[in-house]
Structure formats: C-alpha cells, structure tokens
Amino acid sequence: MTDNTIWIHYARPRPHWYRLPQEEKSEKRALWDGIVRKAVAEGAVSLGDYHIRGQHDFQTVSLWRFPSPEAAFEHWSRLTAAGYNEWHAFTNNIGLALDSVT
C-alpha cells in the first residue's frame, strides 16, 4: 500500500503547557519538529494544519498522508516517546483509501 493512509490528528495544549517557560516550550517544539522532519523524510506528507472554530473539544486538526498505517503509528510512537501527549490533549483517527466503485 502506498500513499493510501490518512492520519487525522486533533489537539489542544493541556493547561500546564501554558505555565512552561518559553525556552522549555521552544525546546519541546524543536524536538517534535525533528520527528516531523523524520516522518517527511520517510514518505509522509503533511496536508496542512487547521485551526478549529466553533463547538469542538480541540483547537487544531492536522491532516497527514502516510505510506502505510504502520508508518503513521511509528510517527505517533515517536511523538509520544518525546512527551508530546503529556503536553497536549489529543485524538487520532486513521483511515485507509476506499477502493473506487464504478
């Protein structure tokens, strides 16, 4: 399977994120940005980050295309190992392309 996996990531900072000094926030963002660059180098494609308005539990949604479900899971595993989930509330959805119906 190539380019058939979509990952939808909803997130918002947890309250204690706002109490972190700016330097620590910058360090954590740099670590997570490195993980994103690794995913891109391995074939992932960011389809964009969007601010969510209205009645929703989250602040942003990020859309990604990965070469496989395993690649998406590996990306998320790297982020959690780097503490991302400690600082952000989140929910993830993953989807596989449907076969075309003719």
N, C-alpha and C positions, 0 to 999 in steps of 0.2 A: 504494500500500500504506500503510495507516495502522495503527499500534499492532500490527504483526504481527512485529516483530523483537525477539528476546530476546538480551541480551548477558550472558554468564556470565563473571565476572572473578575468577580465583583469584589470591591474592597472599600474600607474606610479605616482611617487611623484609629487606634484604640486611645482612650483618654490619656493614658500615661505617655503616649508618644509626644503629646504637646508639652509635657514637662521636661523632656530631654533637652539638654543644651544643644545649640545649633551645631556645634562641632561634632557631637556624637551622632546627630541625625545625618550630617554630611558623610560621616564615615560609614554608617549603615547603608545609606543610599549608594555610595560608591561600591560597596561590596555587592549589593543587589544588582547594580548596573553591570558589573562584571559577569554575573550569572546570566543576565540577559544577553550580553555580547557572546557568551559561550553558546547559548541556545541558537542565536542567529548564525554563528559560525558552523553549527551542526545542522543547519537547514530550516530552522524555524523562521517564520515571517510574522512580524507584528502588523496587524491590520488596523491598529490605532487604539488610542486610549480616549475615553469619552467621560465627561462629567455628566452625572445623572441628576436630572431635575425632577421635582415632584415628590410624590409619596413613595419613597423607596428606602430600604434599610441601609443602602450603601451609597458611597459618594462617587465612585468611579467604576467604569467597566473597561476591561482591556480585552481585545479580541486578538487571537493568535491562530496561525495555521502551523501545524507541526507535521513532520514526515510520517509519524505514527503515534498511536496512543502511548506507547512506551516512551517515546521522546518527550511527550507532554508531561508524563508522570515523572520522568527524570528531572525535567526542569523544575517542577514543583518540589520535588525532593531536595534539590539543591537550595531552593529558596527557604524551605523550612529548616534545613540544616544550618542556614545562615541567620536564623532567627526572625525571618520576615513575619511569620504567623504570630510571634509574640507581640508584635507592634501593630498589627493590622487585623481587624475582623474581616472575614472573607467568606466567600462561597465560590466554588468552581463548578463548571459544567464542561463536559467534553462530549463531542459529537463526531460521528463518522458520516461521510458523504453517503447519501442515498443513491442507489442505482437509478439511472434515468428510466422513466416509464414512458414507453412510446405507444 
